[in-house]
Structures are given as C-alpha cells and as structure tokens.
Amino acid sequence: MAVGNEHLSPRWNSPLGLQYLLALGFRYPRGTYWLWAFGTLVEEQFGHLKTAALFLLLAVGPNALEFGFSAGGIGLSGVGYGLFGLLWILSQRDERFRDAIDRRTVEIFVAWFFFCIFTTLTGLMPVANIAHGVGAVLGILTGFAIAQPDRRATIAVGIATILLFGLWTSTLGRPVVNQSAKAGYDEAEWGYNALVANRNQEAAKWFRDAVAYQPKIPGYWYNLGIAYQKLDNGPAAVAAYRRAAGQGEPNAAFYLGTLYASGGKGIPQDHTQALYWYSRAAIQDNPDALNRVAWTYATDPDPAIRNPTAALEYARKAVSLEKDHPDPNHLDTLAEAYYVNEQHGDAVKTEQQAIALAPSENRPVFQKNLEKYQLALKNHNYLTVHHPLR
C-alpha cells in the first residue's frame, strides 16, 4: 500500500501548516518535525532495528565530515536531509513509498539548503551545511541500494568510503582539511584543560593539533611551550616559545629567558640569550621581566653583560610599576642594584623593606644580603672618615 503525501506536506492553511511555518524559523524544531514525519514512514516499513541503524548511519557520517571540515557540532541536519534523500529516491522507485515526497517538499528542502548556506556565509546563522549535503548523499545512496538490489554491493562500497573518509577527516586528517575560522579552538581548549590537570603529554598533543590549525595564534604556541617544559623537553619548549615570542607573546619571551638563564633539560646555559629574551619581555613593561633584566645586569659574572647603571634603571622601573604593593623579590633586586652602584645606604633601606614584606622562607636569604650591604656601608663610612677625599 502506498503512503500518501498528506503525511509529509502540511497544508499551509491548516493548523499543522501554521505550526510548520513557525518551526521553519527555528532550526531544531524544524528538524524535529521532519524527523518525526520521515522517521515514522521509514519505521513502519523497515522496523525498529533497521531504522535505528539508518539513523546511526545518517548521524555519524554527516557529523564526522562536518566536524572534519568545519567547526563541528551535534545536530539533526544530517539525519533530516538523509531521510529526505532516502524517501525522495524511494518515492520514485519503491511502490511502498509511492508519492511519499511531493514536489513542494522537494522545493522546501532545496530552498532551505541554499538559505542555510546564505545565512552561514553572511554570519546571520551558522548552519551545518556539510552535514546537510553529506546526509542527503548518504540517504540517496541508501535509497538506491534498497531500490536496486543488483547494485547494492557497489553502492555499499561507496557508503563505506564516505564513512571512512569522514572518520579520517574528523581525526588524523582534520588539521589538513579544516579551514574553519574556529579551527583549533576545541583542541586548544582540550589542551588547556589537560594542562591545568597536569596531563602534560595529552596537553602537548592537543596543542600540537591547535598550532597545526592556527599557526598564527601566539597563545597556542605559548601553551605548547609550557606543556613541553613540564615534560622536561627543553629544545621543544624553546622552539614553541620562540614561535610565540616572535608573534608578540611577552610571557613566552620571559620563559625563554628563564630557560637560557638556568640551562639544563637539553638547553645550554647562555646569559646573553637570557638577557636578550628578558629584554624582549620587558618591552611590554612586565615587572617580572624588568626584574630579571635588572638582576642579570647587576650580578652576571661576564663583564661584557654586567651593567650597574642599566641594572638600577630596570630595577627602579619594576618596583615603580607595582606602586603601593611592591614585590619583596623586586625590592631585593633593587637593593642589589643600589649595592653594585655603591649606593650602600639606599641598598640597606631597600633590603629592610624587602625583609618586612617577604614571607618567612625568604627572609634568611634577604637577611644575609642586608648584612652584606650593611658591611659595605660601614666600610664606606670608615673610609670616608679616615681617608677623606682631597
């Protein structure tokens, strides 16, 4: 017995037609209506299990390719268009579905397909257009497989090829094929969550994917560098930080400075490189970077690097940026800068401020520095009294 098209095409002047017009403006209510209308017809003929398998095919294939080529997401688009394609073919080739799809329904689906492309391109409403198209293709192929048993094996190979291609594009091939403006966003978010949870191998994997999608986003390179640094992979961390710093990420430049200053983990100690990257970070008025530059200029054993005047300049700026809440470590650096400039009185006063603000675990080191500055001040005063300048 043929299924009449009255089950599919609501009359525009009927309550059901009015409901469809309202649903047309809302993507998911519209999709739900057609799932119910089409799905009921299919289930009546093929039963629950075959219908469930068909729904699975039309959900997995289209959404895999949508995710592979675009931003991805979960929705009803592929299933709805897949059922439409299936019934469109069967309505012409299978007596059980005679007239199941009429001309008006075809026009609605074709018009909606191009309307969704328009809204996506204009930014009015992003729609899973790839899922629409792939769903329709899978539905059409399935319809031909049902209507033409002698060609079923060949068609099944085509369907399997689409599914395998979808699996590849949504996994290994996604960095190659995905051109979405939001490509890499999900991977970066997954990488960040893994990094916070200290799952560093996983974080590095996701951020490698993220930078493959979006190599010009410095934050992705920076977080990849952090993941590699936590994994003690110094060379890989340096490479990632360099990419981030080259794109203007000041924190990456700062961490490059720390890696070169300390050395180890496959990175040679290089104070010249450390100073260079600290200086790059300091351009952004980063107090920590300014402090590291000041400390390097004040304490580096290499006379070619050591620069007391520059040390004092950078240390003063680092502390001044913190206004009424100076970091005690930065005050300690400023005291050292005063000391190497032979301004011993200022060194003593500044170190006393650092001790007053420092946590208990830092005070022994700061106290030792204070004693050094006090001794220098005492010697200076002694020389001034007993060997005055002429």
Buried (B, 14 or more C-beta within 10 A) or exposed (E): EEBEBEEBBBEEEEEEEEEBEEBBEEBEEBBBBBBEBBBEBBBEBBEEEEBEEBBEBBBBBBBBBBBBBBBBEEBBBBBBBBBBBBBBBBBBBBEBBBBBBBEEBEEBBEEBBEBBBEBBEEEEEBBBBBBBBBBBBBBBBBBBBBBEEEEEEEBEEBBEEBBEBBBBBBEEBBBEBBEBEEBBBBBBEBBBEBBEEEBBEBBBBBBBBBBBBBEEBBBBBBBBBBBBBBBEBBEBBBBBBBBBBEBEBBBBBBBBBBBBBEBEBEBEEBBEBBBBBBBBBBEBEBBBBBBBBBBBBBBBEEEEBBBBEBBBBBBBBBBEBEEEEBBBBBBBBBBBBBBBBEBBBBBBBBBBBBBEBBEEEBBEBBBEBBEBBBEBBEEBEEEEEEEEEE
